[in-house]
Amino acid sequence: MRSGLALDQRLTAFEANMTKLEAFLKRKRIKPLHLARESRYSRPWLLKIRMGRVRPTVRCVEAIVNACSKLSGETVTAGDLFGRETLHDISTSGER
């Protein structure tokens, strides 16, 4: 153990710098290619969303949530994958 922190603590610290979506994908070991195929959005576009560089549309959030639910075998909500600010921004934008 290099840093004196347990592996779980190091992963938690690493995840703190990730978006909720990226942390979820890492925890569930969902590959970006599989997310892209299931959501029908391109890998480059999903990368921008995963890194927090762009805000997804409501339709895109729905596709990502449905894809993550199917790929993880769990019920997933938008709140599990996106921060409150992102969800607020897309809900008030009027975009669909």
C-alpha positions, 0 to 999 in steps of 0.5 A: 500500500503506497499511500497508506490509504486502503484501496476503497478510500483511494477509489472513493477519493478518485471518484470524488473528481468524477461526474456521477455518471462516470463514477457509476460506469466505473463502479458497475464496470460498464464500458463506454462502447456498451453505453453508446450502443445501448443509448444510441448516442455516439462515444465522443458525445457521451465522453463529453457528457461523462466528463461534464463538458456538455449538458445533455438534453432531456431525451439524452438523459432518458436514453442514458438512464435506460441504458444504464438500467439495462446494462447494470441490471438495476433500477437507475434514476437520473439522480443516480447519474447526474448532479442536481445542477445538471437536472435543474438546467435541463428541466428549465431549458424547455428542451426535449 
